[in-house]
């Protein structure tokens, strides 16, 4: 053993010897500040602040904490929460914030909340979530929020009217999520929803009462999610109707859960890959209106590669309004959920274009489900494959044979049909 190895052994002692705690602490303190900041980013902000008492090196290290979650319900009282936020955001306001969640049950002092928001913008926040449960009618978020050059993701959950500045400009905003917001002004709302590089837009439980028409024009938009309130309107439904036009040449995915109080119109886009539509429920007096709005939407998205409709949506289009059944658009792929009603009459595209059917998670089909299968197979004249998937495949050979025989006994319109039972990959 050379002298270097002996010296190293003498320095660190025996392998099983417990290292001196002070020596370990000093070795951590000697790490570069960038590494210490990285270590600190993995602990909650409350614990990060407490590290200021460890040593001089740690005293102000927490002020560079990049990810902040300031949620009022996690504190014992309002005053404790506001004092903590003041200390974290305002008193130490020189470092950059990467991600910030600011959630208040009660707005309380509006000027104080605005100060927090303004400070976050000044600290170049990139991912910002603002959740305000109760706000007064005259509350306005700081204008600087709507002209941030660093924001790439913005989540606003505000139970009330969102009053916007006359000019909105997000040069780098890619993700925008809005929840429970009441839109007030058409021009400013269109600016908010039409940011130049926006790629993902989510509108959940928003209120459109104040708008008659609205155009969402986002050239880079790829993912659009609309989830409307699911309730019966206690007064004339025309008061809820807003015509929403969606223009996006790069739109890939649309997920819409809505009773279609609003009239959603999508410009034709050949880039659409997937559309999911769920119509939860509607008043009987609105059946015709909802059916026509859904039918119009289906016509402009007919180039989509994958279409998923809820059973209520299928029933609405196929059986609610007679004249719509004869003019349904043709789709390359149609996935219908397992609770679908019997398709009678079946759409014309079933006879001329439906080439593959996949069903998931049916064990032994019930009598009603057999009728659904019969309806599907009877009208599918060019069907090539019928695939049945299980999350787990029955181990008994006899069970699989029963399913195969049941499917073979169903009268099928196609003369060259392959039937397969396989385990699911999901």
N, C-alpha and C positions, 0 to 999 in steps of 0.2 A: 504494500500500500504506500503510495507516494505521500510526500509531506502535505500536499494540497488537500488530499482526501482526509488525512489525519486532522488537519486544521478544521476542515468542514465538519467532521464528526465531533470535534471538541466544541465547535460553536453551537451546534444544534442539539447536542447531547444524545442520549440513547433514543432509539426509535420509539419506544413506548412512553417516553418521558413526557409529562404534560408541559406544554409551552407556557411560559410566563404570560399572563393576561395582558399586562402592561406592554409587553413586547409586541403582542398581536395587535393591540390598539394602535401602537405607534406605527406599525407597519401599514395599517389601513390608512392612517392619517398621511402617510408619505405617498399615497397613491396620487396620481394626477387628478386635478379638480374635475376634468371631464369624466373620468371613470367614477368618481364619487357621485357626481350628478346623475350618471346613468344608474348606479346602484339605488340612489334615492328615488328614482322614478318608479320603482316597483313597489313602494310602500304607500299606504294611504296618506293623504295630505296632512291629517292630524298628527300622525306619527312623524312625518317629515319635519313638521314645525318643531316637534319636541327634540329633534336631534341638535338643535342650536345650543343645548347645554353641554354637549359632549366635549367640545374643545373649541379653541379659537378658529380652527380650520372649518368647523361645522357651523359656526354662529350664523352666517348669512347664506349658507349653501342652499337652504330650503327655498330661498327667494327665487332661485332659478328653476324651481320645480316646473316641468313642462306640461304636465297633465293634472288638471284640477277638477274635482267634483265637489261643488258647493251646494249641498242639498239641505234645505231647512229642516225636513223631518228627522234628519240624523242628529239634530241638536236638541238640548233640553228646553230651550226657549228662544223666542224671537231675538232678544237682546244678545244672547250668546252667539247666535248665528250671525247677526249683522256685525258685531264686533270682530268676529273671526274673519268674515269676508273683507272687512275694511283692512285688517292687518295683512291678509294674504294678497289682495288685489291692489289696494290703493297705497298703503304705506311702503310697500316694496314694489315699485312699478317700472323697474328698468329692464327686466329680463323678458324674453319672448315666451309667449304661451302657445303651445302646440294644440292642446285640446282643453276645452272648458265646458263644464256642465253647471249651469246656474238655475236652481229651482227654488221658487218661493211659493209658499202656500197663500200668503196674503201680501199684496204689493206693499202695503203700509206706506212708507215714505218713498213716493215716486221719484223724487230727485236723487235719493240715495241709490235706487236701483239703476237709474240712468247713469249715475256716476260709475257704477260697477261696469255697465255695458260699455261706456265710453273708454274706460281704462283698459278693458279687454281688447278693444279695437286698437288703441294706442300701443298695446303690447303685441300687436301683430298676430292675434289669435287666428288659427287656421281652421279649426273644427269647433264650432260654437253651438251649444244647445241652450235655449232660453225657455224655461217652463214657468209661466205665471198663471196661477189658478184663479185668482180673483183680482180684477183690475177695474178702476173707475172709468167712466165713459170718456173722460178727457185725457186719458193717458196716451202718450206718444213716445215710442222708442226713439233714442237719439238718431239724428239723421246720418251721423258718421257710420253707423252700423250698415247702412244701405249703400255705402260707397267704399267699402273695405277692399283694398287691393290684395290682401293676404288670405281672405276667407276662401276655402275650397269646399267646405261643408257647413251648412246652416240648418239647424232644426229649431223651428218656432212652434211652441205649443202654448197658445194664449186663448183663454176662455173669454172671448169678447171681440170687439171690433178692432181691426188692425188699421190704424191710420198711418198712411205711408207718405213720405216726402214726394214732391213733384218730380224729382229726378232720382233714379235708382241706377246704379252701375256696379256690377260685380264682374270684374274682368277675369277672375280666376275661379268663380264658383262652379263646382261640378255636381254637387249633390244638394238638393233643397227638399226638406220635409216640412210640411205645414199641417198642424192639427188644431181642430176646434176653432179655427179662425173665421171671423165674419168679414168678408171682403166688402169694402166701402166704396172705393172709387175704381172705375174701369181702367182709366189710363195708367194709374200707378200700379194696379194689380197686374196689368199686362206687362209692364216693365219688370216687375218682380218675377213673373213666371217665364220670362223670355230672355234670360241671361245668355250671353253669346256662346259660352262654352259649357252650358249646363248639360249633363249627361243623364242624371236621374232625378225625377220629380215625383214626389208623393204628396197627395192631397187626401187627408183623412178627416172626415166629419166636419168639413168646412161648410160655411153657409154662404149662399150666393144670392140671397134675397134682394140685394141692392143693385144687382146687375141684370141687364136684359140680354146682352151679348158680350162675349169675351173671346179673344184670339190668343192662343198660346203658340208663339212662333219661336222655336228653338232649333236651330239647324243641327246641333250636335246631340240632341236628346236621343237616348237609347232605351231607357226604361221609364215607363209611366205607370203609376199606381193611383187609382181613384177609388176611395172607399167612402161612400156617402152614408149619411144617417139612415137607419132602417126603422122608419116609423110611419104611421098613417097620419097624413096631414089633416089637422082638425078644421081646416078651412079650404077654400077653393085652391086646387092644385096649380092653377095658372100663376098664382103669386110666387110659386117656387121655381118657375121655369126660367132657366137661363140657357141660351144657345152658346155652347162652348165649342169653338173650332180649334183643332189641334193640328199644327203644321210642323212636321219633322221628317226630313228626308232620310235620316239615319235611325229612325225608330225601330227597335228590335223586339221589344216586349211591351204588352199592355195587359194590366190586370185591373179589371173593373168590377167592383162589388157595389151595385146601385139599384134602387127601384126606379131609376130614370126619371126623377123629378126634373133633371136637366136634360137637354138635348145635346148629347155628345156627338160631334162630327169629326172624323179623322180624314185628313187628306190621304189619297191613295199613296201607299208606300210599298215598293217592291222589296224593301229590306226587312219587313216584318217576319220574325221567326216564330213567335208564340203570342197567342192572345187567350186570356182566361176571362170569362164573363160569368158572373153570378148575379141573378136577380132574386134577392131574398124574399120579398113579398110586396104586394101592392094592393091598393083598394080596387074592388071590382069595377068601380066607375072609371078607373084609369086604364083598364085592360087594353083597350084599343090604342090608346096613346102610347103606352109602354111597348106594345107589340110592334108598332110602326117605327118607333125610335130604335128599338133593338134590331129590327130588320134592316133599317137604313144603315146602321153601323156595320152589320154583317156584310152588306154589299160592298162597302169600300175597303174591307179587310180581307177580301176573298183570296188574295194572293198569299196569305199567311201559310206558313209551313205546318204549324201545329195549332189547332183550335180546341179549347176545352170549354164546354158549356155545362152549366149546372142543369139538373133535371127540370127546374122551374123555367129556365131560359128556353130549353128545347120545347117544352109543352106550350109555352107562351107563343112561340113563333109558329108551331105546327098545328095547333088546335084552337087557338083563341080567335084568330081572324082568318076566315076561309080564303080570302083572295091572296093571302101571303104564301100559302102552301104551294101554289103553282108557279111562283116566281122566285124560289129560293136560289141564292148563288151557289156555284160549284166550288168545292174546296178540295185540295189535294189530300188532306188528312183531317179526319174528324174524330176526336176523342170525346165520348160522352160518359159522364159518371155513372156508377153502377145503379143508382136509384132512378134511372130514367124511366119515363112512362113508355108504353108501347107506341112505336112510331107508325101510326096508321091514320092518314096516308103517309107513306114514306117519301122523303124528298127525292126529286128526280136524280140527284147526283149519286144516290145509293145504287141505282141501276146501271149507271154508265161510268162511274169513276171510283167507287169504293173497292179497293183492292186488298186491304188488310184491316183486321179487327183484332184488338187486344183487350182482354178482360182480366181484371186483377181481383184476387182475394174472394172468389166465390168457391165454396167447398163443394157441396152437392146442391145444385141450383134448385130453388123452390119452384112451385107451380107457376107463380107470376114471372119469375126470372126465365123459366123455360119459354113462356109466351114471348118475352122480349127477345130472346135468342131466335125464336122462330121468325119473328117479324124482321129482324136484322138479316138473317140468312135467306129468307124468301125473296127479299127485294134486291139483294146484292148479286146481280147477274154476272159481274166480272170479278168477283171476290177470289183471291188467290190463296190467302193465308188467314186462318182463324187460330189465334194464339191465346191460351189460357194460362195465366201466371199465378203462382202461389207464393206467399212469403215462406211457407214450408211445404214441401211436396209430400203428399200422403205416402206412408211407407208401404201400405198394403197394396200389392199388385191388383187385387180385385177392385179396390176403390178407383184406381186409375182407369181400369177397364170399364167400370160402370159409367164414368164420365165420358170416355171415348164413345161408348155405345150410345149413350144418350144424345150426344152431338150428332152422331152419324144417322140416327133415326129422324132427326129434324129435316124436313124437306127443304132443300137448298136450291136456289136459282142458278148457282154457278155449277158448271160441269167439271171443273178442274180445281177442286178445293183441297188444300192441305190443312189438317187439324193437328195441333200439337199442344201438349200439356207440359209446362216447364216451371222450374222454380224461379221466383222473382229475384231480381238483382237489387231491389230497393227494400 
